[in-house]
């Protein structure tokens, strides 16, 4: 369970930072910070970043989309070459958020190794 | 350390890549971010709002259940500000892309694919024309106020947006909204002029005239066909001007012409008609209009009520321009069809020294520097030369497809500083016929047949525009620019434009046919077709009195007049295939498919061999010209000049019929339930061609040349029937919806209603029903 805590912290931190840094790449910053401060192993950092950002994104996606009868994801899954497959659009979004989240947390983890633990 | 650098670098590279558009692939990172990207483009259509627009007086704006606003303003300033705000709120990206297209600024956001299109719009003088109009409009106090208030309204909305609120298309393409200006309104209006009058057949006729012997040319492309169903049955003219003499050799000789896209724009057309009290079962005058335009999502029209002071108007507005374009007020109703009189002519320019030759004298060009910005590349500087005729559209730096060796200048009525806004405002508040005539005098380009009906039972139509007193065939072909006699001369006084008021027969109708009969003294040419007008005239004369229900059926009429008329001649060779057909172009009509396929084959068999040396057909003659030929067994045109044998009518009809059968067999087999609809394939593409945001296929009746003109090139973009009783009752529908936001329930909610031929009731007042949505503006 202790390993999962950073995920929840990242989820919260990322949601909070959106108000101050209104750009999509803010996930890189929040991922890096959590990786730097809270992660104990490379794999732990990657999974934390990946899940933390994905969950933070998924929550927002569901809050906006599901309250509007999924009209948005219906449209976008036809705009992007996903053949109108709505889960495909969710997965693509989560993949991109998760990938950047994971990599930046990993960078954060190695940053700590380099600057602090050396 | 190595790993830190490696993963940081990798993260940054990925972020960069996902933050950038790659060709047609959007910047996925910013697009898919649920906090700021496309996920934020959900819409709360129903939510009430309070908006500060700095109005003189607070306005409680109500929307009905189709999201149509009833705008009220004590002054025009307030009303236009609100209209501008609402246009932007619901159609911002559409307005943006229309003005970019019109002004040759697409490449700025798209990249190099659109450079030629941008150069064309610059070189045809779109911005030049819009700037001239802006000057004229700014001199008229009312127009100036309208432009400024409207722009302020649009900009209030744009300023209220943060990045996450940008319309979806901005996020997909990756650009940002920019401030609205009065010039952009002029560009929207000029773009309409371009759609309706920027498509002349001057090039194709020039090629045909040079390729064919004079007799064949005159036969296939007569200057004026005898028109049985002109709009104006009797021209009323006063003090007519003398027609000028034609110069000796006005046109150019072409040594080599190239094949180009040439089929004249038969898809764009429109119907309007009015019936007077004697033809109306209720005794009220009734006005009908359905302008046929290329249809897209979002729709070209935004429907609204617009009350300024006590003056109430209702109808459709054009996102980007203030006012009701087609509609009605408490006293009158009005509608448009395209007039098609040629107001765009071309001149071949000869270089002389640093300038150009006119009557042996050297004239200096003026220059207009056009900077075309291109996404991801350096700008192109295009220096466009201007002659006394107009801009040099085509030269060695931008050769035309048809005449790559020629320098061609364009003279176009839309270059002039016209003020259509004044006409629109005048119509919106007109109380009677005199007001209508005074208002439309300001409608100078494009040429429109403006139909009129009022609550007193008067009906009228003016074939309206600014026209030149031309010599015979002036501007029908590319003219020699070195002879000043070819230049446009005096303007025909507007009061001599063809018009009719309250004719005895009790109705007036226009459907892109010839404007006038032979009594009209002035020369004009243009692209005119009579299939719809013939059918409408038959319908209008077949019955004593009409109700609005009858007129709805008339707007939705699917009778294939062309097929009826052609089959009278050619059906003996059809093996009985059309014997059971009632000429209705229903969705599943197999006969309609077979007929149109056959007719195209016949057309090719008759005409293609006339251009053996040219190796392409510049444009096919009018359908009724072909029918005249087919009335003869052995017309010289019928013989295939590519063969030794002498072909007769039965030879080519039999051969083309079996070829057509073969061609359509697959469609008939695979689409038994929607053969005709599938064959003509009407779609409703997104205006920016973004896949997934349009409708790929709409199974619908009617078609090109049919009153219900739903074809792939154009379709009834707004069906309106207005009964001028007390109260005024209107029935309307358009293919689209009020909101331009794809996720809105109002993005395409009217499409099925439109497709299936249903109407919504509309009125000047909001009435007592509960508002679907409220906005209070203050």
Interface residues (C-beta under 8 A of the other chain):
Chain A: X18 X22 X23 X24 X25 X27 X28 X32 X57 X60 X61 X64 X65 X67 X68 X71 X72 X75 X76 X77 X78 X79 X80 X84 X92 X93 X96 X97 X99 X100 X103 X104 X106 X107 X110 X111 X113 X114 X118
Chain B: X1 X3 X4 X7 X8 X10 X11 X12 X14 X15 X18 X19 X28 X29 X30 X32 X33 X34 X35 X36 X37 X38 X39 X40 X41 X42 X43 X44 X162 X163 X164 X168 X172 X690 X691 X692 X693 X742 X743 X744 X745
